[in-house]
Amino acid sequence: MTAGSVLVPMVIPMRVPQLGKPKASIDTNTKIALCSSGNSEVDIFYTLNGTKPEAFPLKRTPEFCTFTYKGPFPLPAGKVTLKALAVSK
């Protein structure tokens, strides 16, 4: 890996497999963790509506929907498209 490059964040469902449910089943009780493997010196930004995360927005608007990852979080109800971006600190 070249200097300054950061691996793509991994999306990790934090749940115990349950009998009778598909392995990839995720619901609103499932917390989601994000990490950039092998590197704790990154900030991770994410969105839940499918838009590209913005680490350095020029202007914050009411539509601004990028969150800074601080720890595992539950997903809201309904269809969710999570996108994440890791930036070196």
PDB file of N, CA, C and O in Angstrom:
ATOM      1  N   MET A   1       0.845  -1.165   0.000  1.00  0.00           N
ATOM      2  CA  MET A   1       0.000   0.000   0.000  1.00  0.00           C
ATOM      3  C   MET A   1       0.895   1.234   0.000  1.00  0.00           C
ATOM      4  O   MET A   1       1.902   1.264   0.706  1.00  0.00           O
ATOM      5  N   THR A   2       0.544   2.243  -0.776  1.00  0.00           N
ATOM      6  CA  THR A   2       1.353   3.451  -0.857  1.00  0.00           C
ATOM      7  C   THR A   2       1.115   4.342   0.352  1.00  0.00           C
ATOM      8  O   THR A   2       0.083   4.248   1.017  1.00  0.00           O
ATOM      9  N   ALA A   3       2.079   5.206   0.625  1.00  0.00           N
ATOM     10  CA  ALA A   3       1.976   6.121   1.760  1.00  0.00           C
ATOM     11  C   ALA A   3       0.742   6.994   1.618  1.00  0.00           C
ATOM     12  O   ALA A   3       0.465   7.525   0.542  1.00  0.00           O
ATOM     13  N   GLY A   4       0.005   7.139   2.707  1.00  0.00           N
ATOM     14  CA  GLY A   4      -1.174   7.993   2.712  1.00  0.00           C
ATOM     15  C   GLY A   4      -2.451   7.328   2.244  1.00  0.00           C
ATOM     16  O   GLY A   4      -3.530   7.905   2.376  1.00  0.00           O
ATOM     17  N   SER A   5      -2.349   6.114   1.693  1.00  0.00           N
ATOM     18  CA  SER A   5      -3.574   5.454   1.234  1.00  0.00           C
ATOM     19  C   SER A   5      -4.269   4.764   2.408  1.00  0.00           C
ATOM     20  O   SER A   5      -3.629   4.364   3.380  1.00  0.00           O
ATOM     21  N   VAL A   6      -5.580   4.636   2.298  1.00  0.00           N
ATOM     22  CA  VAL A   6      -6.399   4.062   3.358  1.00  0.00           C
ATOM     23  C   VAL A   6      -7.290   2.987   2.742  1.00  0.00           C
ATOM     24  O   VAL A   6      -7.837   3.178   1.655  1.00  0.00           O
ATOM     25  N   LEU A   7      -7.436   1.862   3.431  1.00  0.00           N
ATOM     26  CA  LEU A   7      -8.306   0.795   2.941  1.00  0.00           C
ATOM     27  C   LEU A   7      -9.774   1.206   3.031  1.00  0.00           C
ATOM     28  O   LEU A   7     -10.157   2.011   3.880  1.00  0.00           O
ATOM     29  N   VAL A   8     -10.570   0.652   2.160  1.00  0.00           N
ATOM     30  CA  VAL A   8     -12.013   0.900   2.165  1.00  0.00           C
ATOM     31  C   VAL A   8     -12.601   0.378   3.471  1.00  0.00           C
ATOM     32  O   VAL A   8     -12.235  -0.714   3.906  1.00  0.00           O
ATOM     33  N   PRO A   9     -13.508   1.130   4.113  1.00  0.00           N
ATOM     34  CA  PRO A   9     -14.104   0.654   5.365  1.00  0.00           C
ATOM     35  C   PRO A   9     -14.928  -0.619   5.156  1.00  0.00           C
ATOM     36  O   PRO A   9     -15.557  -0.809   4.115  1.00  0.00           O
ATOM     37  N   MET A  10     -14.907  -1.478   6.164  1.00  0.00           N
ATOM     38  CA  MET A  10     -15.713  -2.694   6.141  1.00  0.00           C
ATOM     39  C   MET A  10     -16.986  -2.450   6.944  1.00  0.00           C
ATOM     40  O   MET A  10     -16.952  -1.776   7.973  1.00  0.00           O
ATOM     41  N   VAL A  11     -18.100  -2.992   6.481  1.00  0.00           N
ATOM     42  CA  VAL A  11     -19.384  -2.914   7.177  1.00  0.00           C
ATOM     43  C   VAL A  11     -19.598  -4.265   7.847  1.00  0.00           C
ATOM     44  O   VAL A  11     -19.651  -5.297   7.179  1.00  0.00           O
ATOM     45  N   ILE A  12     -19.724  -4.252   9.188  1.00  0.00           N
ATOM     46  CA  ILE A  12     -19.801  -5.497   9.944  1.00  0.00           C
ATOM     47  C   ILE A  12     -21.097  -5.536  10.756  1.00  0.00           C
ATOM     48  O   ILE A  12     -21.249  -4.764  11.703  1.00  0.00           O
ATOM     49  N   PRO A  13     -22.038  -6.429  10.399  1.00  0.00           N
ATOM     50  CA  PRO A  13     -23.240  -6.591  11.232  1.00  0.00           C
ATOM     51  C   PRO A  13     -22.851  -7.258  12.550  1.00  0.00           C
ATOM     52  O   PRO A  13     -22.175  -8.286  12.548  1.00  0.00           O
ATOM     53  N   MET A  14     -23.270  -6.685  13.659  1.00  0.00           N
ATOM     54  CA  MET A  14     -22.918  -7.199  14.981  1.00  0.00           C
ATOM     55  C   MET A  14     -24.119  -7.969  15.537  1.00  0.00           C
ATOM     56  O   MET A  14     -24.923  -7.433  16.300  1.00  0.00           O
ATOM     57  N   ARG A  15     -24.218  -9.235  15.137  1.00  0.00           N
ATOM     58  CA  ARG A  15     -25.328 -10.051  15.614  1.00  0.00           C
ATOM     59  C   ARG A  15     -24.913 -11.504  15.691  1.00  0.00           C
ATOM     60  O   ARG A  15     -23.973 -11.945  15.029  1.00  0.00           O
ATOM     61  N   VAL A  16     -25.631 -12.224  16.506  1.00  0.00           N
ATOM     62  CA  VAL A  16     -25.421 -13.658  16.640  1.00  0.00           C
ATOM     63  C   VAL A  16     -26.324 -14.350  15.619  1.00  0.00           C
ATOM     64  O   VAL A  16     -27.511 -14.031  15.553  1.00  0.00           O
ATOM     65  N   PRO A  17     -25.802 -15.286  14.821  1.00  0.00           N
ATOM     66  CA  PRO A  17     -26.658 -15.997  13.860  1.00  0.00           C
ATOM     67  C   PRO A  17     -27.841 -16.661  14.572  1.00  0.00           C
ATOM     68  O   PRO A  17     -27.687 -17.220  15.658  1.00  0.00           O
ATOM     69  N   GLN A  18     -29.012 -16.595  13.953  1.00  0.00           N
ATOM     70  CA  GLN A  18     -30.216 -17.173  14.550  1.00  0.00           C
ATOM     71  C   GLN A  18     -30.750 -18.283  13.657  1.00  0.00           C
ATOM     72  O   GLN A  18     -30.756 -18.164  12.432  1.00  0.00           O
ATOM     73  N   LEU A  19     -31.194 -19.353  14.281  1.00  0.00           N
ATOM     74  CA  LEU A  19     -31.767 -20.469  13.530  1.00  0.00           C
ATOM     75  C   LEU A  19     -32.999 -20.001  12.771  1.00  0.00           C
ATOM     76  O   LEU A  19     -33.821 -19.257  13.305  1.00  0.00           O
ATOM     77  N   GLY A  20     -33.122 -20.433  11.540  1.00  0.00           N
ATOM     78  CA  GLY A  20     -34.294 -20.101  10.748  1.00  0.00           C
ATOM     79  C   GLY A  20     -34.208 -18.777  10.013  1.00  0.00           C
ATOM     80  O   GLY A  20     -35.097 -18.463   9.221  1.00  0.00           O
ATOM     81  N   LYS A  21     -33.155 -17.983  10.250  1.00  0.00           N
ATOM     82  CA  LYS A  21     -32.981 -16.710   9.549  1.00  0.00           C
ATOM     83  C   LYS A  21     -31.781 -16.819   8.614  1.00  0.00           C
ATOM     84  O   LYS A  21     -30.779 -17.442   8.967  1.00  0.00           O
ATOM     85  N   PRO A  22     -31.870 -16.224   7.429  1.00  0.00           N
ATOM     86  CA  PRO A  22     -30.717 -16.240   6.521  1.00  0.00           C
ATOM     87  C   PRO A  22     -29.493 -15.599   7.179  1.00  0.00           C
ATOM     88  O   PRO A  22     -29.625 -14.685   7.994  1.00  0.00           O
ATOM     89  N   LYS A  23     -28.313 -16.083   6.821  1.00  0.00           N
ATOM     90  CA  LYS A  23     -27.066 -15.577   7.405  1.00  0.00           C
ATOM     91  C   LYS A  23     -26.901 -14.076   7.180  1.00  0.00           C
ATOM     92  O   LYS A  23     -26.358 -13.376   8.036  1.00  0.00           O
ATOM     93  N   ALA A  24     -27.365 -13.580   6.035  1.00  0.00           N
ATOM     94  CA  ALA A  24     -27.206 -12.165   5.699  1.00  0.00           C
ATOM     95  C   ALA A  24     -28.366 -11.303   6.188  1.00  0.00           C
ATOM     96  O   ALA A  24     -28.445 -10.124   5.841  1.00  0.00           O
ATOM     97  N   SER A  25     -29.265 -11.872   6.987  1.00  0.00           N
ATOM     98  CA  SER A  25     -30.431 -11.127   7.465  1.00  0.00           C
ATOM     99  C   SER A  25     -30.013 -10.050   8.463  1.00  0.00           C
ATOM    100  O   SER A  25     -29.354 -10.333   9.463  1.00  0.00           O
ATOM    101  N   ILE A  26     -30.404  -8.823   8.175  1.00  0.00           N
ATOM    102  CA  ILE A  26     -30.118  -7.695   9.063  1.00  0.00           C
ATOM    103  C   ILE A  26     -31.430  -6.971   9.303  1.00  0.00           C
ATOM    104  O   ILE A  26     -32.167  -6.690   8.358  1.00  0.00           O
ATOM    105  N   ASP A  27     -31.732  -6.665  10.570  1.00  0.00           N
ATOM    106  CA  ASP A  27     -32.949  -5.923  10.879  1.00  0.00           C
ATOM    107  C   ASP A  27     -32.612  -4.743  11.787  1.00  0.00           C
ATOM    108  O   ASP A  27     -31.438  -4.473  12.039  1.00  0.00           O
ATOM    109  N   THR A  28     -33.634  -4.037  12.279  1.00  0.00           N
ATOM    110  CA  THR A  28     -33.390  -2.835  13.084  1.00  0.00           C
ATOM    111  C   THR A  28     -32.796  -3.152  14.451  1.00  0.00           C
ATOM    112  O   THR A  28     -32.353  -2.240  15.149  1.00  0.00           O
ATOM    113  N   ASN A  29     -32.776  -4.420  14.851  1.00  0.00           N
ATOM    114  CA  ASN A  29     -32.135  -4.807  16.112  1.00  0.00           C
ATOM    115  C   ASN A  29     -30.654  -5.121  15.928  1.00  0.00           C
ATOM    116  O   ASN A  29     -29.939  -5.341  16.905  1.00  0.00           O
ATOM    117  N   THR A  30     -30.196  -5.141  14.687  1.00  0.00           N
ATOM    118  CA  THR A  30     -28.799  -5.449  14.387  1.00  0.00           C
ATOM    119  C   THR A  30     -27.981  -4.162  14.392  1.00  0.00           C
ATOM    120  O   THR A  30     -28.261  -3.241  13.625  1.00  0.00           O
ATOM    121  N   LYS A  31     -26.974  -4.099  15.253  1.00  0.00           N
ATOM    122  CA  LYS A  31     -26.082  -2.934  15.225  1.00  0.00           C
ATOM    123  C   LYS A  31     -25.040  -3.145  14.133  1.00  0.00           C
ATOM    124  O   LYS A  31     -24.648  -4.272  13.833  1.00  0.00           O
ATOM    125  N   ILE A  32     -24.600  -2.032  13.546  1.00  0.00           N
ATOM    126  CA  ILE A  32     -23.629  -2.053  12.463  1.00  0.00           C
ATOM    127  C   ILE A  32     -22.336  -1.400  12.939  1.00  0.00           C
ATOM    128  O   ILE A  32     -22.358  -0.309  13.508  1.00  0.00           O
ATOM    129  N   ALA A  33     -21.212  -2.071  12.707  1.00  0.00           N
ATOM    130  CA  ALA A  33     -19.898  -1.508  13.013  1.00  0.00           C
ATOM    131  C   ALA A  33     -19.182  -1.228  11.693  1.00  0.00           C
ATOM    132  O   ALA A  33     -19.351  -1.958  10.717  1.00  0.00           O
ATOM    133  N   LEU A  34     -18.385  -0.168  11.676  1.00  0.00           N
ATOM    134  CA  LEU A  34     -17.570   0.185  10.513  1.00  0.00           C
ATOM    135  C   LEU A  34     -16.116   0.209  10.955  1.00  0.00           C
ATOM    136  O   LEU A  34     -15.808   0.728  12.028  1.00  0.00           O
ATOM    137  N   CYS A  35     -15.219  -0.343  10.147  1.00  0.00           N
ATOM    138  CA  CYS A  35     -13.799  -0.261  10.476  1.00  0.00           C
ATOM    139  C   CYS A  35     -12.972  -0.305   9.203  1.00  0.00           C
ATOM    140  O   CYS A  35     -13.388  -0.864   8.188  1.00  0.00           O
ATOM    141  N   SER A  36     -11.797   0.294   9.279  1.00  0.00           N
ATOM    142  CA  SER A  36     -10.836   0.236   8.188  1.00  0.00           C
ATOM    143  C   SER A  36      -9.758  -0.724   8.666  1.00  0.00           C
ATOM    144  O   SER A  36      -8.978  -0.384   9.555  1.00  0.00           O
ATOM    145  N   SER A  37      -9.705  -1.907   8.093  1.00  0.00           N
ATOM    146  CA  SER A  37      -8.885  -2.993   8.627  1.00  0.00           C
ATOM    147  C   SER A  37      -7.433  -2.597   8.836  1.00  0.00           C
ATOM    148  O   SER A  37      -6.773  -2.048   7.953  1.00  0.00           O
ATOM    149  N   GLY A  38      -6.965  -2.899  10.041  1.00  0.00           N
ATOM    150  CA  GLY A  38      -5.570  -2.696  10.372  1.00  0.00           C
ATOM    151  C   GLY A  38      -5.149  -1.258  10.599  1.00  0.00           C
ATOM    152  O   GLY A  38      -3.961  -0.990  10.779  1.00  0.00           O
ATOM    153  N   ASN A  39      -6.093  -0.323  10.597  1.00  0.00           N
ATOM    154  CA  ASN A  39      -5.702   1.074  10.759  1.00  0.00           C
ATOM    155  C   ASN A  39      -6.703   1.808  11.637  1.00  0.00           C
ATOM    156  O   ASN A  39      -7.834   2.065  11.226  1.00  0.00           O
ATOM    157  N   SER A  40      -6.276   2.142  12.853  1.00  0.00           N
ATOM    158  CA  SER A  40      -7.158   2.885  13.754  1.00  0.00           C
ATOM    159  C   SER A  40      -6.959   4.391  13.599  1.00  0.00           C
ATOM    160  O   SER A  40      -7.664   5.176  14.234  1.00  0.00           O
ATOM    161  N   GLU A  41      -6.016   4.795  12.770  1.00  0.00           N
ATOM    162  CA  GLU A  41      -5.721   6.219  12.572  1.00  0.00           C
ATOM    163  C   GLU A  41      -6.504   6.806  11.400  1.00  0.00           C
ATOM    164  O   GLU A  41      -5.957   7.539  10.576  1.00  0.00           O
ATOM    165  N   VAL A  42      -7.797   6.472  11.339  1.00  0.00           N
ATOM    166  CA  VAL A  42      -8.653   7.010  10.283  1.00  0.00           C
ATOM    167  C   VAL A  42      -9.947   7.529  10.893  1.00  0.00           C
ATOM    168  O   VAL A  42     -10.367   7.077  11.959  1.00  0.00           O
ATOM    169  N   ASP A  43     -10.565   8.466  10.219  1.00  0.00           N
ATOM    170  CA  ASP A  43     -11.925   8.889  10.531  1.00  0.00           C
ATOM    171  C   ASP A  43     -12.810   8.250   9.477  1.00  0.00           C
ATOM    172  O   ASP A  43     -12.463   8.229   8.296  1.00  0.00           O
ATOM    173  N   ILE A  44     -13.953   7.728   9.902  1.00  0.00           N
ATOM    174  CA  ILE A  44     -14.886   7.107   8.964  1.00  0.00           C
ATOM    175  C   ILE A  44     -16.158   7.942   8.923  1.00  0.00           C
ATOM    176  O   ILE A  44     -16.720   8.297   9.959  1.00  0.00           O
ATOM    177  N   PHE A  45     -16.597   8.245   7.718  1.00  0.00           N
ATOM    178  CA  PHE A  45     -17.820   9.002   7.487  1.00  0.00           C
ATOM    179  C   PHE A  45     -18.774   8.101   6.718  1.00  0.00           C
ATOM    180  O   PHE A  45     -18.344   7.303   5.884  1.00  0.00           O
ATOM    181  N   TYR A  46     -20.086   8.228   7.000  1.00  0.00           N
ATOM    182  CA  TYR A  46     -21.037   7.351   6.317  1.00  0.00           C
ATOM    183  C   TYR A  46     -22.378   8.045   6.090  1.00  0.00           C
ATOM    184  O   TYR A  46     -22.711   9.031   6.747  1.00  0.00           O
ATOM    185  N   THR A  47     -23.131   7.502   5.143  1.00  0.00           N
ATOM    186  CA  THR A  47     -24.505   7.941   4.889  1.00  0.00           C
ATOM    187  C   THR A  47     -25.395   6.705   4.885  1.00  0.00           C
ATOM    188  O   THR A  47     -24.920   5.586   4.693  1.00  0.00           O
ATOM    189  N   LEU A  48     -26.681   6.920   5.098  1.00  0.00           N
ATOM    190  CA  LEU A  48     -27.645   5.819   5.104  1.00  0.00           C
ATOM    191  C   LEU A  48     -28.654   5.922   3.967  1.00  0.00           C
ATOM    192  O   LEU A  48     -29.571   5.106   3.876  1.00  0.00           O
ATOM    193  N   ASN A  49     -28.490   6.916   3.103  1.00  0.00           N
ATOM    194  CA  ASN A  49     -29.460   7.113   2.017  1.00  0.00           C
ATOM    195  C   ASN A  49     -28.858   6.867   0.631  1.00  0.00           C
ATOM    196  O   ASN A  49     -29.476   7.200  -0.380  1.00  0.00           O
ATOM    197  N   GLY A  50     -27.661   6.289   0.582  1.00  0.00           N
ATOM    198  CA  GLY A  50     -27.052   5.957  -0.701  1.00  0.00           C
ATOM    199  C   GLY A  50     -26.234   7.067  -1.333  1.00  0.00           C
ATOM    200  O   GLY A  50     -25.619   6.857  -2.378  1.00  0.00           O
ATOM    201  N   THR A  51     -26.214   8.254  -0.718  1.00  0.00           N
ATOM    202  CA  THR A  51     -25.399   9.333  -1.268  1.00  0.00           C
ATOM    203  C   THR A  51     -23.947   9.144  -0.838  1.00  0.00           C
ATOM    204  O   THR A  51     -23.662   8.441   0.131  1.00  0.00           O
ATOM    205  N   LYS A  52     -23.042   9.773  -1.563  1.00  0.00           N
ATOM    206  CA  LYS A  52     -21.612   9.681  -1.265  1.00  0.00           C
ATOM    207  C   LYS A  52     -21.312  10.473   0.010  1.00  0.00           C
ATOM    208  O   LYS A  52     -21.698  11.638   0.110  1.00  0.00           O
ATOM    209  N   PRO A  53     -20.626   9.861   0.993  1.00  0.00           N
ATOM    210  CA  PRO A  53     -20.257  10.591   2.206  1.00  0.00           C
ATOM    211  C   PRO A  53     -19.290  11.732   1.885  1.00  0.00           C
ATOM    212  O   PRO A  53     -18.435  11.603   1.009  1.00  0.00           O
ATOM    213  N   GLU A  54     -19.431  12.836   2.593  1.00  0.00           N
ATOM    214  CA  GLU A  54     -18.547  13.987   2.408  1.00  0.00           C
ATOM    215  C   GLU A  54     -17.768  14.228   3.693  1.00  0.00           C
ATOM    216  O   GLU A  54     -18.344  14.603   4.714  1.00  0.00           O
ATOM    217  N   ALA A  55     -16.464  14.011   3.638  1.00  0.00           N
ATOM    218  CA  ALA A  55     -15.623  14.226   4.813  1.00  0.00           C
ATOM    219  C   ALA A  55     -15.380  15.708   5.066  1.00  0.00           C
ATOM    220  O   ALA A  55     -15.240  16.131   6.213  1.00  0.00           O
ATOM    221  N   PHE A  56     -15.331  16.491   3.999  1.00  0.00           N
ATOM    222  CA  PHE A  56     -15.029  17.917   4.119  1.00  0.00           C
ATOM    223  C   PHE A  56     -16.040  18.729   3.312  1.00  0.00           C
ATOM    224  O   PHE A  56     -15.697  19.266   2.259  1.00  0.00           O
ATOM    225  N   PRO A  57     -17.286  18.827   3.795  1.00  0.00           N
ATOM    226  CA  PRO A  57     -18.297  19.557   3.021  1.00  0.00           C
ATOM    227  C   PRO A  57     -17.976  21.042   2.948  1.00  0.00           C
ATOM    228  O   PRO A  57     -17.488  21.630   3.913  1.00  0.00           O
ATOM    229  N   LEU A  58     -18.251  21.637   1.808  1.00  0.00           N
ATOM    230  CA  LEU A  58     -18.038  23.075   1.652  1.00  0.00           C
ATOM    231  C   LEU A  58     -19.076  23.861   2.430  1.00  0.00           C
ATOM    232  O   LEU A  58     -18.792  24.938   2.954  1.00  0.00           O
ATOM    233  N   LYS A  59     -20.283  23.315   2.502  1.00  0.00           N
ATOM    234  CA  LYS A  59     -21.364  24.016   3.180  1.00  0.00           C
ATOM    235  C   LYS A  59     -22.334  22.975   3.731  1.00  0.00           C
ATOM    236  O   LYS A  59     -22.681  22.019   3.038  1.00  0.00           O
ATOM    237  N   ARG A  60     -22.767  23.157   4.967  1.00  0.00           N
ATOM    238  CA  ARG A  60     -23.759  22.243   5.545  1.00  0.00           C
ATOM    239  C   ARG A  60     -25.151  22.763   5.222  1.00  0.00           C
ATOM    240  O   ARG A  60     -25.481  23.916   5.498  1.00  0.00           O
ATOM    241  N   THR A  61     -25.954  21.896   4.637  1.00  0.00           N
ATOM    242  CA  THR A  61     -27.317  22.253   4.267  1.00  0.00           C
ATOM    243  C   THR A  61     -28.280  21.320   4.999  1.00  0.00           C
ATOM    244  O   THR A  61     -27.844  20.323   5.574  1.00  0.00           O
ATOM    245  N   PRO A  62     -29.582  21.621   4.989  1.00  0.00           N
ATOM    246  CA  PRO A  62     -30.536  20.707   5.640  1.00  0.00           C
ATOM    247  C   PRO A  62     -30.502  19.298   5.051  1.00  0.00           C
ATOM    248  O   PRO A  62     -30.834  18.332   5.739  1.00  0.00           O
ATOM    249  N   GLU A  63     -30.103  19.173   3.778  1.00  0.00           N
ATOM    250  CA  GLU A  63     -30.039  17.858   3.140  1.00  0.00           C
ATOM    251  C   GLU A  63     -28.755  17.104   3.495  1.00  0.00           C
ATOM    252  O   GLU A  63     -28.620  15.927   3.161  1.00  0.00           O
ATOM    253  N   PHE A  64     -27.818  17.768   4.165  1.00  0.00           N
ATOM    254  CA  PHE A  64     -26.536  17.148   4.502  1.00  0.00           C
ATOM    255  C   PHE A  64     -26.794  15.913   5.360  1.00  0.00           C
ATOM    256  O   PHE A  64     -27.445  16.004   6.400  1.00  0.00           O
ATOM    257  N   CYS A  65     -26.297  14.786   4.938  1.00  0.00           N
ATOM    258  CA  CYS A  65     -26.644  13.540   5.627  1.00  0.00           C
ATOM    259  C   CYS A  65     -25.429  12.668   5.939  1.00  0.00           C
ATOM    260  O   CYS A  65     -25.574  11.460   6.124  1.00  0.00           O
ATOM    261  N   THR A  66     -24.235  13.257   6.000  1.00  0.00           N
ATOM    262  CA  THR A  66     -23.036  12.490   6.334  1.00  0.00           C
ATOM    263  C   THR A  66     -22.861  12.469   7.852  1.00  0.00           C
ATOM    264  O   THR A  66     -22.913  13.508   8.510  1.00  0.00           O
ATOM    265  N   PHE A  67     -22.654  11.276   8.394  1.00  0.00           N
ATOM    266  CA  PHE A  67     -22.425  11.103   9.823  1.00  0.00           C
ATOM    267  C   PHE A  67     -20.971  10.712  10.046  1.00  0.00           C
ATOM    268  O   PHE A  67     -20.372  10.045   9.202  1.00  0.00           O
ATOM    269  N   THR A  68     -20.398  11.122  11.175  1.00  0.00           N
ATOM    270  CA  THR A  68     -19.065  10.689  11.577  1.00  0.00           C
ATOM    271  C   THR A  68     -19.235   9.443  12.435  1.00  0.00           C
ATOM    272  O   THR A  68     -19.985   9.461  13.412  1.00  0.00           O
ATOM    273  N   TYR A  69     -18.546   8.359  12.080  1.00  0.00           N
ATOM    274  CA  TYR A  69     -18.683   7.107  12.820  1.00  0.00           C
ATOM    275  C   TYR A  69     -18.027   7.238  14.186  1.00  0.00           C
ATOM    276  O   TYR A  69     -16.862   7.620  14.295  1.00  0.00           O
ATOM    277  N   LYS A  70     -18.796   6.913  15.233  1.00  0.00           N
ATOM    278  CA  LYS A  70     -18.286   6.970  16.600  1.00  0.00           C
ATOM    279  C   LYS A  70     -18.385   5.622  17.310  1.00  0.00           C
ATOM    280  O   LYS A  70     -17.773   5.425  18.360  1.00  0.00           O
ATOM    281  N   GLY A  71     -19.149   4.701  16.742  1.00  0.00           N
ATOM    282  CA  GLY A  71     -19.326   3.376  17.327  1.00  0.00           C
ATOM    283  C   GLY A  71     -20.503   2.679  16.675  1.00  0.00           C
ATOM    284  O   GLY A  71     -21.217   3.284  15.874  1.00  0.00           O
ATOM    285  N   PRO A  72     -20.719   1.392  17.013  1.00  0.00           N
ATOM    286  CA  PRO A  72     -21.812   0.640  16.402  1.00  0.00           C
ATOM    287  C   PRO A  72     -23.155   1.358  16.556  1.00  0.00           C
ATOM    288  O   PRO A  72     -23.428   1.975  17.585  1.00  0.00           O
ATOM    289  N   PHE A  73     -23.981   1.267  15.519  1.00  0.00           N
ATOM    290  CA  PHE A  73     -25.270   1.962  15.509  1.00  0.00           C
ATOM    291  C   PHE A  73     -26.342   1.062  14.903  1.00  0.00           C
ATOM    292  O   PHE A  73     -26.036   0.213  14.065  1.00  0.00           O
ATOM    293  N   PRO A  74     -27.612   1.242  15.325  1.00  0.00           N
ATOM    294  CA  PRO A  74     -28.701   0.464  14.726  1.00  0.00           C
ATOM    295  C   PRO A  74     -29.146   1.108  13.417  1.00  0.00           C
ATOM    296  O   PRO A  74     -29.030   2.322  13.247  1.00  0.00           O
ATOM    297  N   LEU A  75     -29.648   0.308  12.507  1.00  0.00           N
ATOM    298  CA  LEU A  75     -30.177   0.841  11.255  1.00  0.00           C
ATOM    299  C   LEU A  75     -31.615   1.300  11.453  1.00  0.00           C
ATOM    300  O   LEU A  75     -32.346   0.709  12.248  1.00  0.00           O
ATOM    301  N   PRO A  76     -32.033   2.345  10.744  1.00  0.00           N
ATOM    302  CA  PRO A  76     -33.436   2.747  10.810  1.00  0.00           C
ATOM    303  C   PRO A  76     -34.304   1.730  10.064  1.00  0.00           C
ATOM    304  O   PRO A  76     -33.798   0.931   9.276  1.00  0.00           O
ATOM    305  N   ALA A  77     -35.595   1.769  10.315  1.00  0.00           N
ATOM    306  CA  ALA A  77     -36.523   0.867   9.625  1.00  0.00           C
ATOM    307  C   ALA A  77     -36.579   1.215   8.140  1.00  0.00           C
ATOM    308  O   ALA A  77     -36.341   2.360   7.759  1.00  0.00           O
ATOM    309  N   GLY A  78     -36.892   0.236   7.312  1.00  0.00           N
ATOM    310  CA  GLY A  78     -37.020   0.459   5.877  1.00  0.00           C
ATOM    311  C   GLY A  78     -35.742   0.132   5.129  1.00  0.00           C
ATOM    312  O   GLY A  78     -34.770  -0.362   5.700  1.00  0.00           O
ATOM    313  N   LYS A  79     -35.770   0.418   3.840  1.00  0.00           N
ATOM    314  CA  LYS A  79     -34.621   0.141   2.979  1.00  0.00           C
ATOM    315  C   LYS A  79     -33.510   1.153   3.258  1.00  0.00           C
ATOM    316  O   LYS A  79     -33.753   2.358   3.310  1.00  0.00           O
ATOM    317  N   VAL A  80     -32.302   0.653   3.434  1.00  0.00           N
ATOM    318  CA  VAL A  80     -31.146   1.496   3.744  1.00  0.00           C
ATOM    319  C   VAL A  80     -30.011   1.132   2.798  1.00  0.00           C
ATOM    320  O   VAL A  80     -29.726  -0.047   2.585  1.00  0.00           O
ATOM    321  N   THR A  81     -29.363   2.149   2.229  1.00  0.00           N
ATOM    322  CA  THR A  81     -28.155   1.943   1.435  1.00  0.00           C
ATOM    323  C   THR A  81     -27.031   2.670   2.148  1.00  0.00           C
ATOM    324  O   THR A  81     -26.952   3.897   2.104  1.00  0.00           O
ATOM    325  N   LEU A  82     -26.156   1.911   2.807  1.00  0.00           N
ATOM    326  CA  LEU A  82     -25.068   2.485   3.586  1.00  0.00           C
ATOM    327  C   LEU A  82     -23.840   2.640   2.695  1.00  0.00           C
ATOM    328  O   LEU A  82     -23.434   1.699   2.013  1.00  0.00           O
ATOM    329  N   LYS A  83     -23.258   3.831   2.707  1.00  0.00           N
ATOM    330  CA  LYS A  83     -21.986   4.074   2.015  1.00  0.00           C
ATOM    331  C   LYS A  83     -21.035   4.688   3.031  1.00  0.00           C
ATOM    332  O   LYS A  83     -21.433   5.531   3.835  1.00  0.00           O
ATOM    333  N   ALA A  84     -19.765   4.257   2.991  1.00  0.00           N
ATOM    334  CA  ALA A  84     -18.782   4.731   3.960  1.00  0.00           C
ATOM    335  C   ALA A  84     -17.493   5.147   3.266  1.00  0.00           C
ATOM    336  O   ALA A  84     -17.168   4.681   2.174  1.00  0.00           O
ATOM    337  N   LEU A  85     -16.770   6.041   3.936  1.00  0.00           N
ATOM    338  CA  LEU A  85     -15.527   6.604   3.420  1.00  0.00           C
ATOM    339  C   LEU A  85     -14.555   6.734   4.586  1.00  0.00           C
ATOM    340  O   LEU A  85     -14.923   7.263   5.635  1.00  0.00           O
ATOM    341  N   ALA A  86     -13.319   6.261   4.425  1.00  0.00           N
ATOM    342  CA  ALA A  86     -12.290   6.398   5.459  1.00  0.00           C
ATOM    343  C   ALA A  86     -11.275   7.437   5.013  1.00  0.00           C
ATOM    344  O   ALA A  86     -10.859   7.463   3.855  1.00  0.00           O
ATOM    345  N   VAL A  87     -10.878   8.303   5.959  1.00  0.00           N
ATOM    346  CA  VAL A  87      -9.922   9.370   5.674  1.00  0.00           C
ATOM    347  C   VAL A  87      -8.831   9.321   6.738  1.00  0.00           C
ATOM    348  O   VAL A  87      -9.128   9.242   7.930  1.00  0.00           O
ATOM    349  N   SER A  88      -7.584   9.368   6.316  1.00  0.00           N
ATOM    350  CA  SER A  88      -6.461   9.360   7.242  1.00  0.00           C
ATOM    351  C   SER A  88      -6.514  10.593   8.136  1.00  0.00           C
ATOM    352  O   SER A  88      -6.805  11.694   7.669  1.00  0.00           O
ATOM    353  N   LYS A  89      -6.227  10.398   9.450  1.00  0.00           N
ATOM    354  CA  LYS A  89      -6.257  11.526  10.404  1.00  0.00           C
ATOM    355  C   LYS A  89      -5.059  12.411  10.213  1.00  0.00           C
ATOM    356  O   LYS A  89      -4.909  13.408  10.920  1.00  0.00           O
TER     357      LYS A  89
END
